[in-house]
Amino acid sequence: MLRAVFRELVGLFVDDGWLALEIVAVVVFAAITATLIPSVPLVAGAILLLGCVGVLLTNVVRAGRR
Amino acid sequence: MPHSLRDTEHLCASAPICVRVYRVHIERREGVSIDDVLRVLQHHGGKFCSDLDLKRGAVCATLLAEPNALPTFIVIALSAGRELLVPASAGALAACLLVAGVGLFVHRPLARVPENTLKFAVGVMLTAFGIYWTGEGLGVAWPGADLAIVDFAALFLAVGRAAVVLARRPSAEAWSSTCCELCFAN
């Protein structure tokens, strides 16, 4: 029962596990870029923005094929 | 000394109408602390008055200039978010209660809105805000500042709609199998 409750709670925040992991990967990559190139933070911003757009597109197309 | 002080006139909601509020952006660099900020403000002429949190966990300080005429407040927002857990949590709790209260009144008309449309709109907004604030946390100075949120929302709205159209298009395999069935049927 605890497992079911935990799954419900997690489900409130994460609907699609792969989507969440992909977004986390984009954020981590953007953070690494921001750390490596602090003089041009817009590069990290572009990676964050375009990465999320890419993740959204691939996720929707993948869901449509299921 | 922090870099690039930009003065922006900004009317603070909690300030009296006769007061002009300046919001001074300090571009975040490593090692910029609130003591640096206060030193800069004192250099510009004034004394430290009180702490105010204006938005999203930012540290704000108001500075009251030595007045002969109207008092001038200078509001500094540092997006550092340090030592702000209690005010940020209080703000989040207040927001929760406010939304719950509003929901009590609007839940009936809201129930008429298609659920997927609602989810889509909320998703677009959350994504736009999330990208903006994540970027802010990473030190990104988004072009257009806060207005970038609107741009992000428009972008994700367009991308989301395009993605739905793409997802609805039948795949090449589906078309070919349909054609084969038709051929055999004939």
gemmi code that builds the backbone of each chain (N, CA, C; Angstrom):
import gemmi

chains = {
    "A": [
        ("MET", (0.832, -1.203, 0.000), (0.000, 0.000, 0.000), (0.873, 1.263, 0.000)),
        ("LEU", (1.959, 1.179, 0.753), (2.879, 2.316, 0.790), (3.465, 2.575, -0.599)),
        ("ARG", (3.705, 1.446, -1.288), (4.267, 1.563, -2.632), (3.286, 2.290, -3.555)),
        ("ALA", (1.986, 1.951, -3.386), (0.946, 2.585, -4.214), (0.858, 4.080, -3.914)),
        ("VAL", (0.946, 4.428, -2.628), (0.880, 5.837, -2.223), (2.085, 6.587, -2.794)),
        ("PHE", (3.245, 5.955, -2.676), (4.471, 6.589, -3.189), (4.382, 6.793, -4.700)),
        ("ARG", (3.826, 5.764, -5.362), (3.697, 5.865, -6.827), (2.746, 6.999, -7.196)),
        ("GLU", (1.671, 7.161, -6.431), (0.727, 8.254, -6.675), (1.397, 9.612, -6.491)),
        ("LEU", (2.173, 9.712, -5.421), (2.856, 10.981, -5.135), (3.851, 11.325, -6.243)),
        ("VAL", (4.620, 10.325, -6.636), (5.602, 10.558, -7.715), (4.864, 10.910, -9.000)),
        ("GLY", (3.722, 10.247, -9.212), (2.944, 10.499, -10.417), (2.420, 11.918, -10.520)),
        ("LEU", (2.307, 12.593, -9.366), (1.860, 13.997, -9.391), (2.911, 14.887, -10.051)),
        ("PHE", (4.162, 14.486, -9.930), (5.242, 15.322, -10.453), (5.806, 14.786, -11.757)),
        ("VAL", (5.785, 13.492, -11.922), (6.382, 12.882, -13.108), (5.348, 12.018, -13.785)),
        ("ASP", (4.870, 12.473, -14.947), (3.885, 11.680, -15.671), (4.590, 10.696, -16.601)),
        ("ASP", (5.546, 11.223, -17.330), (6.315, 10.398, -18.265), (7.760, 10.400, -17.778)),
        ("GLY", (8.223, 9.249, -17.324), (9.563, 9.156, -16.736), (10.652, 9.542, -17.702)),
        ("TRP", (10.521, 9.095, -18.960), (11.556, 9.389, -19.947), (11.619, 10.879, -20.246)),
        ("LEU", (10.451, 11.511, -20.319), (10.431, 12.960, -20.565), (11.150, 13.699, -19.444)),
        ("ALA", (10.852, 13.278, -18.214), (11.495, 13.923, -17.063), (13.010, 13.738, -17.112)),
        ("LEU", (13.444, 12.528, -17.439), (14.897, 12.259, -17.489), (15.558, 13.070, -18.587)),
        ("GLU", (14.874, 13.162, -19.727), (15.452, 13.931, -20.843), (15.593, 15.400, -20.476)),
        ("ILE", (14.588, 15.939, -19.785), (14.649, 17.350, -19.388), (15.761, 17.562, -18.368)),
        ("VAL", (15.866, 16.631, -17.431), (16.948, 16.737, -16.438), (18.302, 16.730, -17.154)),
        ("ALA", (18.432, 15.878, -18.169), (19.692, 15.820, -18.922), (19.972, 17.151, -19.613)),
        ("VAL", (18.929, 17.767, -20.183), (19.105, 19.067, -20.852), (19.560, 20.115, -19.838)),
        ("VAL", (18.923, 20.119, -18.677), (19.270, 21.110, -17.642), (20.711, 20.903, -17.165)),
        ("VAL", (21.078, 19.636, -16.958), (22.451, 19.347, -16.510), (23.458, 19.804, -17.564)),
        ("PHE", (23.144, 19.526, -18.828), (24.045, 19.926, -19.911), (24.173, 21.450, -19.963)),
        ("ALA", (23.038, 22.139, -19.793), (23.062, 23.604, -19.790), (23.874, 24.129, -18.603)),
        ("ALA", (23.722, 23.475, -17.462), (24.464, 23.899, -16.266), (25.970, 23.705, -16.458)),
        ("ILE", (26.335, 22.578, -17.061), (27.764, 22.335, -17.326), (28.305, 23.390, -18.282)),
        ("THR", (27.514, 23.705, -19.304), (27.940, 24.731, -20.265), (28.094, 26.084, -19.577)),
        ("ALA", (27.151, 26.404, -18.693), (27.212, 27.686, -17.984), (28.467, 27.755, -17.108)),
        ("THR", (28.851, 26.614, -16.569), (30.053, 26.574, -15.718), (31.317, 26.684, -16.560)),
        ("LEU", (31.302, 26.025, -17.726), (32.512, 26.020, -18.548), (32.697, 27.331, -19.303)),
        ("ILE", (31.573, 27.954, -19.695), (31.663, 29.213, -20.462), (30.880, 30.297, -19.715)),
        ("PRO", (31.365, 30.755, -18.568), (30.611, 31.743, -17.791), (30.538, 33.117, -18.460)),
        ("SER", (31.454, 33.374, -19.398), (31.458, 34.699, -20.036), (30.320, 34.847, -21.037)),
        ("VAL", (29.810, 33.732, -21.548), (28.699, 33.795, -22.510), (27.553, 32.927, -21.988)),
        ("PRO", (26.814, 33.416, -21.017), (25.756, 32.580, -20.422), (24.600, 32.292, -21.371)),
        ("LEU", (24.480, 33.102, -22.435), (23.379, 32.880, -23.387), (23.520, 31.548, -24.109)),
        ("VAL", (24.736, 31.036, -24.175), (24.930, 29.711, -24.802), (24.180, 28.660, -23.990)),
        ("ALA", (24.340, 28.743, -22.669), (23.612, 27.818, -21.790), (22.115, 28.029, -21.937)),
        ("GLY", (21.706, 29.289, -22.066), (20.296, 29.587, -22.248), (19.754, 28.989, -23.536)),
        ("ALA", (20.545, 29.098, -24.599), (20.116, 28.547, -25.884), (20.011, 27.026, -25.808)),
        ("ILE", (20.980, 26.404, -25.132), (20.945, 24.937, -24.977), (19.704, 24.545, -24.190)),
        ("LEU", (19.423, 25.281, -23.150), (18.246, 24.996, -22.317), (16.963, 25.118, -23.141)),
        ("LEU", (16.841, 26.224, -23.857), (15.612, 26.481, -24.604), (15.436, 25.491, -25.750)),
        ("LEU", (16.466, 25.394, -26.582), (16.353, 24.515, -27.758), (16.302, 23.050, -27.350)),
        ("GLY", (17.012, 22.714, -26.273), (16.966, 21.341, -25.778), (15.562, 20.954, -25.351)),
        ("CYS", (14.903, 21.855, -24.629), (13.537, 21.569, -24.176), (12.575, 21.485, -25.357)),
        ("VAL", (12.772, 22.329, -26.359), (11.933, 22.264, -27.560), (12.113, 20.908, -28.244)),
        ("GLY", (13.368, 20.490, -28.373), (13.656, 19.201, -29.006), (13.046, 18.039, -28.238)),
        ("VAL", (13.183, 18.089, -26.916), (12.630, 17.020, -26.068), (11.112, 16.960, -26.219)),
        ("LEU", (10.486, 18.125, -26.259), (9.023, 18.167, -26.409), (8.593, 17.543, -27.722)),
        ("LEU", (9.263, 17.943, -28.807), (8.913, 17.441, -30.134), (9.053, 15.922, -30.203)),
        ("THR", (10.207, 15.437, -29.772), (10.445, 13.989, -29.859), (9.472, 13.220, -28.970)),
        ("ASN", (9.178, 13.763, -27.812), (8.279, 13.085, -26.892), (6.867, 12.995, -27.454)),
        ("VAL", (6.397, 14.078, -28.046), (5.039, 14.077, -28.595), (4.946, 13.137, -29.789)),
        ("VAL", (5.939, 13.208, -30.662), (5.921, 12.325, -31.835), (5.978, 10.865, -31.398)),
        ("ARG", (6.816, 10.582, -30.389), (6.928, 9.213, -29.876), (5.603, 8.759, -29.281)),
        ("ALA", (4.950, 9.633, -28.534), (3.666, 9.294, -27.915), (2.600, 9.078, -28.983)),
        ("GLY", (2.686, 9.846, -30.063), (1.722, 9.692, -31.132), (1.851, 8.363, -31.842)),
        ("ARG", (3.072, 7.831, -31.865), (3.295, 6.553, -32.571), (2.836, 5.357, -31.746)),
        ("ARG", (2.743, 5.560, -30.389), (2.377, 4.406, -29.526), (0.958, 3.933, -29.750)),
    ],
    "B": [
        ("MET", (33.530, 45.840, -6.249), (32.357, 46.654, -6.688), (31.630, 45.868, -7.788)),
        ("PRO", (30.321, 45.726, -7.682), (29.601, 44.979, -8.735), (29.712, 45.680, -10.086)),
        ("HIS", (29.451, 44.948, -11.131), (29.565, 45.502, -12.470), (28.250, 46.118, -12.914)),
        ("SER", (28.321, 47.074, -13.808), (27.187, 47.541, -14.611), (25.891, 47.778, -13.850)),
        ("LEU", (25.857, 48.787, -13.055), (24.587, 49.163, -12.429), (23.678, 49.802, -13.467)),
        ("ARG", (22.501, 49.237, -13.635), (21.550, 49.847, -14.572), (20.358, 50.330, -13.758)),
        ("ASP", (20.011, 51.565, -13.933), (18.861, 52.098, -13.192), (17.598, 51.959, -14.026)),
        ("THR", (16.618, 51.374, -13.473), (15.348, 51.239, -14.173), (14.254, 51.765, -13.266)),
        ("GLU", (13.458, 52.651, -13.819), (12.387, 53.180, -12.992), (11.295, 52.133, -12.840)),
        ("HIS", (10.863, 51.935, -11.666), (9.899, 50.859, -11.433), (9.005, 51.250, -10.271)),
        ("LEU", (7.721, 51.149, -10.484), (6.803, 51.487, -9.400), (6.562, 50.279, -8.528)),
        ("CYS", (7.008, 50.322, -7.335), (6.829, 49.214, -6.413), (5.404, 49.249, -5.873)),
        ("ALA", (4.723, 48.135, -5.919), (3.314, 48.090, -5.547), (3.084, 48.514, -4.100)),
        ("SER", (4.052, 48.255, -3.254), (3.831, 48.554, -1.854), (4.262, 49.967, -1.472)),
        ("ALA", (4.842, 50.703, -2.424), (5.335, 52.044, -2.104), (4.223, 53.059, -2.293)),
        ("PRO", (4.252, 54.140, -1.551), (3.250, 55.191, -1.750), (3.366, 55.773, -3.147)),
        ("ILE", (2.275, 56.343, -3.655), (2.247, 56.814, -5.040), (3.237, 57.940, -5.257)),
        ("CYS", (3.484, 58.709, -4.206), (4.373, 59.856, -4.379), (5.833, 59.438, -4.455)),
        ("VAL", (6.104, 58.154, -4.247), (7.496, 57.696, -4.193), (7.899, 57.124, -5.540)),
        ("ARG", (9.035, 57.508, -6.005), (9.566, 56.896, -7.219), (10.542, 55.812, -6.796)),
        ("VAL", (10.314, 54.667, -7.357), (11.131, 53.520, -6.978), (12.062, 53.178, -8.124)),
        ("TYR", (13.300, 53.077, -7.827), (14.248, 52.669, -8.846), (14.670, 51.239, -8.580)),
        ("ARG", (14.628, 50.490, -9.624), (15.092, 49.128, -9.478), (16.456, 49.025, -10.142)),
        ("VAL", (17.401, 48.692, -9.348), (18.768, 48.651, -9.858), (19.160, 47.203, -10.063)),
        ("HIS", (19.483, 46.882, -11.270), (19.930, 45.518, -11.539), (21.431, 45.447, -11.357)),
        ("ILE", (21.825, 44.445, -10.663), (23.264, 44.235, -10.558), (23.545, 42.929, -11.266)),
        ("GLU", (24.335, 43.006, -12.306), (24.645, 41.781, -13.036), (25.443, 40.881, -12.119)),
        ("ARG", (24.930, 39.694, -12.005), (25.533, 38.784, -11.047), (26.884, 38.311, -11.522)),
        ("ARG", (27.831, 38.436, -10.668), (29.147, 37.844, -10.906), (29.508, 37.082, -9.657)),
        ("GLU", (30.463, 36.223, -9.787), (30.892, 35.485, -8.597), (31.442, 36.457, -7.581)),
        ("GLY", (31.126, 36.217, -6.341), (31.687, 37.045, -5.279), (30.893, 38.286, -4.980)),
        ("VAL", (29.790, 38.528, -5.712), (28.979, 39.717, -5.393), (28.101, 39.374, -4.202)),
        ("SER", (28.263, 40.113, -3.132), (27.473, 39.842, -1.943), (26.609, 41.052, -1.642)),
        ("ILE", (25.722, 40.883, -0.682), (24.839, 42.011, -0.348), (25.655, 43.148, 0.263)),
        ("ASP", (26.783, 42.839, 0.901), (27.632, 43.900, 1.440), (28.193, 44.763, 0.316)),
        ("ASP", (28.558, 44.112, -0.797), (29.032, 44.872, -1.967), (27.932, 45.812, -2.434)),
        ("VAL", (26.712, 45.271, -2.491), (25.569, 46.069, -2.966), (25.360, 47.275, -2.064)),
        ("LEU", (25.392, 47.032, -0.769), (25.157, 48.130, 0.174), (26.250, 49.190, 0.074)),
        ("ARG", (27.478, 48.728, -0.156), (28.580, 49.696, -0.312), (28.344, 50.584, -1.518)),
        ("VAL", (27.868, 49.951, -2.614), (27.590, 50.723, -3.838), (26.472, 51.734, -3.573)),
        ("LEU", (25.435, 51.286, -2.879), (24.294, 52.173, -2.618), (24.701, 53.346, -1.730)),
        ("GLN", (25.511, 53.054, -0.724), (25.948, 54.132, 0.155), (26.816, 55.125, -0.599)),
        ("HIS", (27.568, 54.576, -1.562), (28.374, 55.453, -2.406), (27.480, 56.377, -3.222)),
        ("HIS", (26.313, 55.846, -3.681), (25.382, 56.656, -4.474), (24.581, 57.618, -3.612)),
        ("GLY", (24.674, 57.468, -2.313), (24.021, 58.440, -1.435), (22.742, 57.920, -0.831)),
        ("GLY", (22.773, 57.415, 0.350), (21.560, 56.954, 0.997), (21.901, 56.044, 2.150)),
        ("LYS", (20.895, 55.625, 2.844), (21.159, 54.698, 3.944), (20.206, 53.509, 3.829)),
        ("PHE", (20.688, 52.415, 4.324), (19.931, 51.174, 4.223), (18.691, 51.275, 5.102)),
        ("CYS", (17.535, 50.899, 4.516), (16.277, 51.079, 5.229), (15.678, 49.751, 5.714)),
        ("SER", (15.360, 48.878, 4.764), (14.724, 47.642, 5.207), (14.874, 46.583, 4.132)),
        ("ASP", (14.520, 45.368, 4.479), (14.543, 44.280, 3.506), (13.150, 44.034, 2.957)),
        ("LEU", (13.050, 43.878, 1.660), (11.766, 43.527, 1.047), (11.997, 42.431, 0.028)),
        ("ASP", (11.182, 41.442, 0.011), (11.263, 40.464, -1.057), (10.190, 40.784, -2.087)),
        ("LEU", (10.608, 41.115, -3.262), (9.645, 41.506, -4.285), (9.156, 40.337, -5.127)),
        ("LYS", (10.055, 39.467, -5.485), (9.620, 38.407, -6.388), (10.558, 37.215, -6.329)),
        ("ARG", (10.028, 36.029, -6.576), (10.718, 34.791, -6.829), (12.000, 34.566, -6.028)),
        ("GLY", (11.928, 34.743, -4.795), (13.073, 34.443, -3.956), (14.242, 35.380, -4.117)),
        ("ALA", (14.035, 36.490, -4.780), (15.152, 37.419, -4.943), (15.364, 38.194, -3.656)),
        ("VAL", (16.590, 38.520, -3.405), (16.896, 39.365, -2.248), (16.726, 40.808, -2.659)),
        ("CYS", (15.928, 41.551, -1.946), (15.725, 42.947, -2.295), (16.072, 43.815, -1.102)),
        ("ALA", (16.634, 44.911, -1.371), (16.905, 45.864, -0.305), (16.369, 47.208, -0.740)),
        ("THR", (15.750, 47.922, 0.150), (15.311, 49.265, -0.191), (16.241, 50.260, 0.453)),
        ("LEU", (16.512, 51.268, -0.269), (17.432, 52.282, 0.215), (16.726, 53.614, 0.183)),
        ("LEU", (16.708, 54.289, 1.278), (16.059, 55.582, 1.335), (17.115, 56.655, 1.160)),
        ("ALA", (16.984, 57.409, 0.081), (17.965, 58.460, -0.186), (17.749, 59.605, 0.779)),
        ("GLU", (18.807, 60.357, 1.048), (18.679, 61.520, 1.928), (17.783, 62.542, 1.251)),
        ("PRO", (16.552, 62.715, 1.732), (15.619, 63.522, 0.957), (15.637, 64.997, 1.352)),
        ("ASN", (15.512, 65.849, 0.369), (15.091, 67.217, 0.602), (13.688, 67.384, 0.062)),
        ("ALA", (13.382, 66.689, -1.013), (12.044, 66.720, -1.603), (11.414, 65.334, -1.419)),
        ("LEU", (10.965, 64.726, -2.509), (10.325, 63.418, -2.411), (11.357, 62.339, -2.073)),
        ("PRO", (10.976, 61.419, -1.245), (11.915, 60.332, -0.963), (12.067, 59.423, -2.171)),
        ("THR", (13.226, 58.921, -2.350), (13.494, 58.042, -3.468), (13.953, 56.703, -2.930)),
        ("PHE", (13.271, 55.692, -3.334), (13.671, 54.361, -2.926), (14.441, 53.697, -4.051)),
        ("ILE", (15.461, 53.094, -3.702), (16.176, 52.293, -4.685), (16.010, 50.845, -4.286)),
        ("VAL", (15.472, 50.102, -5.190), (15.228, 48.693, -4.913), (16.225, 47.864, -5.685)),
        ("ILE", (16.903, 47.067, -4.984), (17.889, 46.222, -5.644), (17.428, 44.781, -5.581)),
        ("ALA", (17.443, 44.139, -6.702), (17.074, 42.738, -6.717), (18.298, 41.910, -7.050)),
        ("LEU", (18.654, 41.083, -6.155), (19.726, 40.138, -6.416), (19.092, 38.770, -6.585)),
        ("SER", (19.325, 38.133, -7.670), (18.707, 36.827, -7.848), (19.530, 35.734, -7.200)),
        ("ALA", (20.126, 36.077, -6.084), (20.961, 35.083, -5.412), (20.109, 34.071, -4.657)),
        ("GLY", (19.041, 34.521, -4.040), (18.180, 33.594, -3.308), (18.773, 33.076, -2.027)),
        ("ARG", (19.808, 33.729, -1.539), (20.399, 33.244, -0.285), (19.585, 33.706, 0.912)),
        ("GLU", (19.551, 32.889, 1.957), (18.867, 33.201, 3.222), (17.417, 33.614, 2.987)),
        ("LEU", (16.780, 32.972, 2.023), (15.421, 33.367, 1.679), (14.451, 32.217, 1.785)),
        ("LEU", (14.852, 31.153, 2.484), (14.000, 29.982, 2.521), (12.677, 30.290, 3.205)),
        ("VAL", (12.729, 31.013, 4.309), (11.496, 31.305, 5.053), (10.579, 32.232, 4.267)),
        ("PRO", (11.062, 33.380, 3.757), (10.147, 34.227, 2.971), (9.642, 33.537, 1.702)),
        ("ALA", (10.510, 32.767, 1.042), (10.084, 32.073, -0.181), (9.012, 31.042, 0.156)),
        ("SER", (9.198, 30.340, 1.259), (8.211, 29.339, 1.663), (6.893, 30.010, 2.048)),
        ("ALA", (7.002, 31.135, 2.732), (5.784, 31.861, 3.118), (5.050, 32.337, 1.869)),
        ("GLY", (5.805, 32.813, 0.890), (5.205, 33.259, -0.362), (4.520, 32.119, -1.095)),
        ("ALA", (5.185, 30.960, -1.119), (4.612, 29.794, -1.796), (3.327, 29.348, -1.105)),
        ("LEU", (3.349, 29.366, 0.229), (2.149, 28.967, 0.977), (1.004, 29.943, 0.720)),
        ("ALA", (1.336, 31.225, 0.715), (0.312, 32.238, 0.443), (-0.268, 32.050, -0.955)),
        ("ALA", (0.598, 31.743, -1.922), (0.138, 31.526, -3.300), (-0.797, 30.318, -3.363)),
        ("CYS", (-0.416, 29.264, -2.622), (-1.259, 28.059, -2.585), (-2.645, 28.375, -2.047)),
        ("LEU", (-2.671, 29.106, -0.944), (-3.953, 29.428, -0.318), (-4.785, 30.319, -1.235)),
        ("LEU", (-4.108, 31.246, -1.902), (-4.817, 32.148, -2.813), (-5.433, 31.375, -3.966)),
        ("VAL", (-4.659, 30.474, -4.551), (-5.168, 29.683, -5.682), (-6.319, 28.796, -5.232)),
        ("ALA", (-6.181, 28.209, -4.044), (-7.266, 27.373, -3.528), (-8.522, 28.214, -3.320)),
        ("GLY", (-8.339, 29.410, -2.801), (-9.481, 30.301, -2.580), (-10.150, 30.697, -3.889)),
        ("VAL", (-9.330, 31.053, -4.877), (-9.879, 31.424, -6.192), (-10.581, 30.222, -6.812)),
        ("GLY", (-9.990, 29.050, -6.631), (-10.562, 27.827, -7.183), (-11.953, 27.533, -6.645)),
        ("LEU", (-12.194, 27.910, -5.403), (-13.519, 27.692, -4.814), (-14.601, 28.435, -5.593)),
        ("PHE", (-14.224, 29.614, -6.134), (-15.221, 30.419, -6.834), (-15.314, 30.077, -8.317)),
        ("VAL", (-14.200, 29.702, -8.914), (-14.212, 29.531, -10.380), (-14.219, 28.073, -10.819)),
        ("HIS", (-14.368, 27.137, -9.890), (-14.258, 25.740, -10.305), (-15.422, 25.315, -11.197)),
        ("ARG", (-16.593, 25.925, -11.032), (-17.726, 25.547, -11.892), (-17.525, 25.980, -13.343)),
        ("PRO", (-17.238, 27.286, -13.605), (-16.989, 27.644, -15.006), (-15.753, 26.958, -15.580)),
        ("LEU", (-14.767, 26.715, -14.723), (-13.556, 26.037, -15.202), (-13.847, 24.605, -15.625)),
        ("ALA", (-14.833, 23.982, -14.979), (-15.166, 22.592, -15.300), (-15.688, 22.475, -16.736)),
        ("ARG", (-16.166, 23.592, -17.307), (-16.698, 23.555, -18.678), (-15.577, 23.598, -19.713)),
        ("VAL", (-14.404, 24.050, -19.297), (-13.270, 24.117, -20.232), (-12.755, 22.689, -20.453)),
        ("PRO", (-12.526, 22.308, -21.711), (-12.010, 20.951, -21.945), (-10.714, 20.707, -21.181)),
        ("GLU", (-10.618, 19.543, -20.573), (-9.488, 19.258, -19.687), (-8.167, 19.326, -20.423)),
        ("ASN", (-8.124, 18.767, -21.638), (-6.858, 18.765, -22.372), (-6.419, 20.172, -22.741)),
        ("THR", (-7.396, 21.022, -23.083), (-7.052, 22.420, -23.407), (-6.446, 23.110, -22.200)),
        ("LEU", (-7.053, 22.853, -21.042), (-6.555, 23.442, -19.793), (-5.141, 22.954, -19.490)),
        ("LYS", (-4.957, 21.643, -19.638), (-3.638, 21.059, -19.362), (-2.594, 21.637, -20.318)),
        ("PHE", (-2.970, 21.794, -21.581), (-2.047, 22.324, -22.579), (-1.633, 23.746, -22.222)),
        ("ALA", (-2.632, 24.572, -21.876), (-2.339, 25.972, -21.523), (-1.454, 26.047, -20.286)),
        ("VAL", (-1.781, 25.260, -19.287), (-0.985, 25.274, -18.053), (0.431, 24.764, -18.335)),
        ("GLY", (0.525, 23.730, -19.161), (1.835, 23.183, -19.498), (2.706, 24.206, -20.202)),
        ("VAL", (2.101, 24.944, -21.144), (2.859, 25.977, -21.869), (3.382, 27.024, -20.887)),
        ("MET", (2.513, 27.464, -19.987), (2.930, 28.511, -19.045), (4.007, 28.006, -18.087)),
        ("LEU", (3.799, 26.803, -17.569), (4.789, 26.251, -16.637), (6.138, 26.073, -17.322)),
        ("THR", (6.102, 25.622, -18.566), (7.353, 25.427, -19.300), (8.056, 26.762, -19.508)),
        ("ALA", (7.291, 27.767, -19.912), (7.893, 29.089, -20.153), (8.517, 29.642, -18.869)),
        ("PHE", (7.760, 29.593, -17.778), (8.294, 30.092, -16.509), (9.494, 29.257, -16.064)),
        ("GLY", (9.377, 27.954, -16.217), (10.460, 27.071, -15.769), (11.755, 27.337, -16.501)),
        ("ILE", (11.662, 27.512, -17.827), (12.876, 27.767, -18.605), (13.462, 29.121, -18.212)),
        ("TYR", (12.596, 30.092, -18.033), (13.080, 31.425, -17.655), (13.836, 31.379, -16.335)),
        ("TRP", (13.214, 30.783, -15.336), (13.841, 30.788, -14.018), (15.046, 29.853, -13.930)),
        ("THR", (15.002, 28.748, -14.651), (16.177, 27.879, -14.675), (17.351, 28.643, -15.299)),
        ("GLY", (17.057, 29.337, -16.401), (18.107, 30.145, -17.024), (18.626, 31.221, -16.085)),
        ("GLU", (17.710, 31.870, -15.370), (18.130, 32.901, -14.405), (19.047, 32.299, -13.358)),
        ("GLY", (18.676, 31.109, -12.902), (19.506, 30.443, -11.904), (20.882, 30.086, -12.428)),
        ("LEU", (20.960, 29.857, -13.763), (22.249, 29.518, -14.356), (23.044, 30.760, -14.752)),
        ("GLY", (22.465, 31.925, -14.494), (23.179, 33.159, -14.802), (22.891, 33.711, -16.179)),
        ("VAL", (21.841, 33.215, -16.815), (21.499, 33.700, -18.160), (20.716, 34.996, -18.034)),
        ("ALA", (21.179, 36.030, -18.741), (20.419, 37.273, -18.794), (19.591, 37.226, -20.078)),
        ("TRP", (18.341, 36.782, -19.964), (17.506, 36.595, -21.137), (17.241, 37.931, -21.823)),
        ("PRO", (17.337, 37.986, -23.148), (17.010, 39.222, -23.851), (15.552, 39.604, -23.607)),
        ("GLY", (15.346, 40.863, -23.262), (13.992, 41.319, -22.949), (13.604, 41.095, -21.506)),
        ("ALA", (14.506, 40.572, -20.715), (14.263, 40.320, -19.278), (12.970, 39.537, -19.070)),
        ("ASP", (12.061, 40.053, -18.249), (10.844, 39.313, -17.912), (9.962, 39.038, -19.126)),
        ("LEU", (10.068, 39.888, -20.153), (9.229, 39.694, -21.345), (9.616, 38.429, -22.109)),
        ("ALA", (10.778, 37.886, -21.797), (11.195, 36.639, -22.447), (10.216, 35.513, -22.129)),
        ("ILE", (9.551, 35.596, -20.982), (8.583, 34.557, -20.607), (7.467, 34.491, -21.648)),
        ("VAL", (7.034, 35.668, -22.100), (5.969, 35.706, -23.119), (6.451, 35.049, -24.405)),
        ("ASP", (7.697, 35.360, -24.772), (8.261, 34.755, -25.990), (8.340, 33.237, -25.866)),
        ("PHE", (8.785, 32.778, -24.711), (8.887, 31.332, -24.503), (7.513, 30.679, -24.584)),
        ("ALA", (6.532, 31.318, -23.977), (5.178, 30.759, -24.002), (4.675, 30.665, -25.437)),
        ("ALA", (4.904, 31.731, -26.229), (4.479, 31.723, -27.634), (5.203, 30.618, -28.402)),
        ("LEU", (6.496, 30.464, -28.121), (7.280, 29.431, -28.817), (6.756, 28.037, -28.501)),
        ("PHE", (6.520, 27.772, -27.220), (6.072, 26.425, -26.854), (4.636, 26.171, -27.283)),
        ("LEU", (3.847, 27.223, -27.361), (2.493, 27.064, -27.893), (2.568, 26.632, -29.349)),
        ("ALA", (3.416, 27.328, -30.119), (3.559, 26.999, -31.540), (4.148, 25.594, -31.721)),
        ("VAL", (5.199, 25.297, -30.960), (5.846, 23.989, -31.088), (4.895, 22.877, -30.667)),
        ("GLY", (4.148, 23.109, -29.603), (3.202, 22.111, -29.130), (2.133, 21.828, -30.168)),
        ("ARG", (1.589, 22.875, -30.779), (0.573, 22.689, -31.804), (1.139, 21.945, -33.001)),
        ("ALA", (2.361, 22.333, -33.400), (2.994, 21.656, -34.537), (3.250, 20.187, -34.216)),
        ("ALA", (3.665, 19.920, -32.987), (3.948, 18.541, -32.587), (2.679, 17.687, -32.609)),
        ("VAL", (1.565, 18.282, -32.216), (0.298, 17.546, -32.224), (-0.084, 17.191, -33.662)),
        ("VAL", (0.097, 18.141, -34.577), (-0.195, 17.877, -35.990), (0.694, 16.755, -36.513)),
        ("LEU", (1.977, 16.808, -36.135), (2.929, 15.771, -36.560), (2.534, 14.411, -36.007)),
        ("ALA", (2.143, 14.395, -34.743), (1.816, 13.134, -34.084), (0.550, 12.520, -34.659)),
        ("ARG", (-0.357, 13.362, -35.154), (-1.619, 12.853, -35.683), (-1.483, 12.307, -37.092)),
        ("ARG", (-0.399, 12.743, -37.771), (-0.223, 12.296, -39.147), (0.023, 10.801, -39.150)),
        ("PRO", (-0.684, 10.040, -39.995), (-0.439, 8.589, -39.982), (0.953, 8.300, -40.507)),
        ("SER", (1.586, 7.276, -39.937), (2.952, 6.948, -40.333), (2.944, 6.274, -41.691)),
        ("ALA", (4.104, 6.182, -42.338), (4.214, 5.587, -43.670), (3.785, 4.119, -43.645)),
        ("GLU", (4.157, 3.391, -42.537), (3.801, 1.970, -42.447), (2.290, 1.812, -42.401)),
        ("ALA", (1.615, 2.691, -41.644), (0.159, 2.590, -41.518), (-0.485, 2.781, -42.875)),
        ("TRP", (-0.010, 3.751, -43.640), (-0.556, 3.994, -44.971), (-0.341, 2.783, -45.874)),
        ("SER", (0.868, 2.197, -45.844), (1.154, 1.084, -46.773), (0.326, -0.139, -46.405)),
        ("SER", (0.140, -0.411, -45.106), (-0.660, -1.584, -44.717), (-2.119, -1.360, -45.110)),
        ("THR", (-2.601, -0.137, -44.999), (-3.964, 0.172, -45.404), (-4.125, -0.050, -46.899)),
        ("CYS", (-3.130, 0.387, -47.655), (-3.186, 0.219, -49.107), (-3.192, -1.263, -49.465)),
        ("CYS", (-2.369, -2.078, -48.757), (-2.315, -3.522, -49.044), (-3.670, -4.162, -48.782)),
        ("GLU", (-4.307, -3.791, -47.673), (-5.610, -4.360, -47.342), (-6.618, -4.018, -48.428)),
        ("LEU", (-6.554, -2.785, -48.915), (-7.483, -2.378, -49.959), (-7.250, -3.172, -51.243)),
        ("CYS", (-5.972, -3.389, -51.551), (-5.643, -4.128, -52.777), (-6.171, -5.549, -52.698)),
        ("PHE", (-5.948, -6.231, -51.531), (-6.400, -7.615, -51.373), (-7.920, -7.682, -51.410)),
        ("ALA", (-8.549, -6.666, -50.823), (-10.012, -6.660, -50.788), (-10.557, -6.586, -52.207)),
        ("ASN", (-9.870, -5.815, -53.081), (-10.321, -5.684, -54.447), (-9.929, -6.914, -55.267)),
    ],
}
model = gemmi.Model(1)
for chain_id, residues in chains.items():
    chain = gemmi.Chain(chain_id)
    for i, (resn, *xyz) in enumerate(residues, 1):
        res = gemmi.Residue()
        res.name, res.seqid = resn, gemmi.SeqId(i, " ")
        for name, pos in zip(("N", "CA", "C"), xyz):
            atom = gemmi.Atom()
            atom.name, atom.element = name, gemmi.Element(name[0])
            atom.pos, atom.b_iso = gemmi.Position(*pos), 0.0
            res.add_atom(atom)
        chain.add_residue(res)
    model.add_chain(chain)
structure = gemmi.Structure()
structure.add_model(model)
structure.setup_entities()
